[in-house]
């Protein structure tokens, strides 16, 4: 099968695989933190320089913080407080106003439908992070200036998020487990994923995408008269579900392109420098 732009997705997948092989020679992926570091290096390689990459927490102006994983943020408008310089072992605190995306990286993803599986725990952790980030001031669809508010269009297409500054979230995994056994069976993984999400109504705090091993990607989607339409974001006022994409060896590349599409839409609001300044004068 031939894909768009002279097999762009296949070429991207091959480059990702080569990069991961280089990284694995250093980290060996023996445990979760090493896989997180590898994903940070991978994102740094394949994202433009305007996007900062770090591990750490998202934090609001009152000091509430969530997360402990990978953050993509606006490094042109927000200076990190630590000299990261590619050292992803250091943890950073990033204001929610500066966050483009958040990732939960799981070296081992257990997809059993129970409260103790790593998939369940990752969804719970990510939900808390997303809820905090989405508490930030909304950037209207018709806004061109972060300091002036404009009314949003009266009619918003069903597949469009109703503000310009949502956050993109994703779970990424390396190995897939059912029970205590690692599996590469496409049929078993597909069956378990469908069973897992079949009885779980999605709210807006679910992740936009889930990379499940090498071959499976779950993308957020909505039902349309002609079938299912994948969306960039989980929509707050829609019946969201997941669309399972099964492409041998392409799952991470598909997820990365989903990220590209989503962050291309995002326009972050203003950083609250004035509030920080006025608070310092007290």
N, C-alpha and C positions, 0 to 999 in steps of 0.2 A: 504494500500500500504506500502511495506517495502522499506526503503531507504538504501543507502550504509553505510557500517561500523556500522551495527546493529542499524539502524535508527539514525545516528549521528545528522542529521538536526532536527529531532523531539526532541531528547534529548536536543540539544542546544536551541531550541525554548522554551522548558519548563523551562530551567534554566534562559533564558532571561526574560520570563514572571514572574518568581518568583523574580528575581532581580528588575524588574520594579515595582512590587507590593510593595517590601520593600522600594524602593526609593519614590514611590508615597505616602506612609504613611508619609514621611517627607516633600516632596515638594508640593504634591497635584495637580501638573500640572495645576495650575490655569492660568498661563500665559506663554508666550514664553520663557523668561529667565529661569524660573524654569524647563521647558522641556529641555533646553540646558544643564543645570547642571545635569539633570538626564541622558542624553545621554553621557555626559562626564564620569560620574560614571560607566555607563554601559560599555563603551569602555575600561575604566581602568580595569574593572573586566575581560574582555574577550580578551584583547590584551597582548602579552608578554611584559615584562618590558623594552625591548630595545626601545619600541615605547612610546614617551612622549605624553601626552594628555593635551591640554589647550584650553582656549577660547582666541580669540584675532585676530591679524592682521598678514598677511604675508607681508614682506617688502623686497625690493631689495636694492642693495648697494648704490643707489642714494637717498634712503629715500622714494621712492614711496611705498605706502602701500594700500592694499585692504582687504576687508572682515571684519567681526566682529563676527565670529562664532567659530566653533570647528576645531581645527588643530591637526593632528597626525604628530609628527615630530621625528627626530633622537636625542633622549636625551643622547645617549652615546657620540656623537660627537659635540653636541651643548649645552652649559650650558644656562639655562634660566636666565634672569637678575633679576627675582623676586623669592623669596622663596615660590614656589607654594605649595609643600607638600600636594597635594590633595585638595587645596583650589581653586576650579574652578571658583570662583567668580572674581578672579583677571584676568585682561586682559594682555596678553603677546604679544610681537612682535617677530615673528619667521622669520629668513632669508629664502628666497625662496629656497636656496640650501639645507635646512634641512627639507623640507616638504615632507612627504609621501602622506598625504591625507587631504582633506578639506571637511567639512560637513556644509550644511545649515539645521538647525533644525527648523521645523515649527510645533508649537503646533496645529495650524489649517491650513490646506491646501485647499484653494479654487481652484478647477480645472476647473473653467469656462474659456472659450477661449476668454479672453479679456485682455487689457493692464493693468488693475488694479487688476487682481487676484493675490493671494499670490504665486501661482505657477509661473506666469509670472515674478513677481518681484524676486523670488528666482533664477530663471534661469538667469536673468540679472545680479544679484549680483554675482552668481557663475561664470558666464562667465568672469567678470572682474578679479576675483581672479585667475582663471585658466590661463588666458592670461598672467598675471604677472608672475606666477610660471613657465610657459613654456618658458619664455624668458631666463631662466637660461641656462648655457652652457650644451650642450648635452653630455651624457655619452654613447659612442658607444657600439653597440651590442657585438663587439669582444674585448672590453677593459677589462683588468684585473687589471689595475693600474690607479688610478684617476689622476696621474701626467704624464701619457704618452698616446698619442692618437694612436688608431689603426683603420684601415679602417673597415667599416662595411661590412658584407657579400654582395656580388653583388646581390644575390637573397634572398629576405626577404619574408617569408610566408605571405599570405594575412591577417592572423589573428594576426600577431605579430606587436607590436608597434616598430617603427624603431629606438628606442633608449632605454637605460636601465633605464632612470630616468624620465618617465612620472609622472604625479600626478593622484591619484585616487580621484574623487569627487562624492558627493552624496547629495541628498536631502532626509531628513527623516521627516516623519509627524506622528502626533498622530491622530487627527480627520480629516475627509474628508468632505468638504462642496461643495454643488452645489447651487449657489445662496446664500441665507442666511440660508439654511437648512442643518444640518448635515445629512449625509447619510451613511448607512451600506450596501446599495444594491450593490451586486457584479455586476449585470447587468448594472446598471446606471453608476457606476464608470468605468467599462470597456469601455462602450460606450463613455463617456466623454473623457477619456484618448486617445482613438483612434481618436476621432474627433479633439482633441487638437493638436496632433502631425501629423495629416495626411497631413497638408499643410505647414509644417515647415521643410525645409531642414536643416539637422543637420550639424554644423561645429564642429571642434575639441574642441570647448570650451563648449560644452554641457556636462552635468554630465554623469558619467558612470552608475549611478544607481539612482532610485527614489523609496523610500519606501512610498507607498500610503496607509496609514492606516494599518490594521492588515493582510489583505489578498492579497494585490497586490504589485508586485515588477516589475519595468521597468528596464530591463538590456540592455545595449548597445549591438548591434548586427550588423552583415553584412549578406547580401544575398550570398548564395553559390548555386551551381548547384542543390544540393539535398534539398534545403530549406533555413533555417536561422541558423546561427551560432552565439551564444553569445560570446562576446569578453571581455577581462579584461578592455580594455580602448577604448575610442572613437579614431578611427584611422584617422590620418591627411590626408591620400590620398585614402579614400574609401567612398562608399556610406553607411553611417551609418544610422541605424534606431533603434527603440526600440522594444524589444520583451517583451510582457506582460506575466508575470508569476502570475497565480492566484492560491494560495495555502492557504487554510483557516488557519489563525493564524501563518503562517510561514514567512510572508513577511520580518520581521526584521532579522530573522535567515538567510534567503536566502541572504539578503543584506550583512550581516556580513561575510558569507562565500565568497561572491563575493569580499569583501575587503581583506580577507585572501589570496585569489588567486592572487589578483592584487599586494599587497605589497610584496608577496613572489617573484614576478618578479623584483621589483624595486631595483636598485642599485644606490644610490645617489652619485653624484660627490663630489669633494673635497670642503670643506668649504674655503672661500677666506681669510684665516687668514693672508697670506702673504700680500695681498692687504691692509687689515686693519692695519697691522703693519707698512707697508711703508707709508700709509696715515697718521698715527700718528706721523711719523718722520718729516713731512713737517714743 
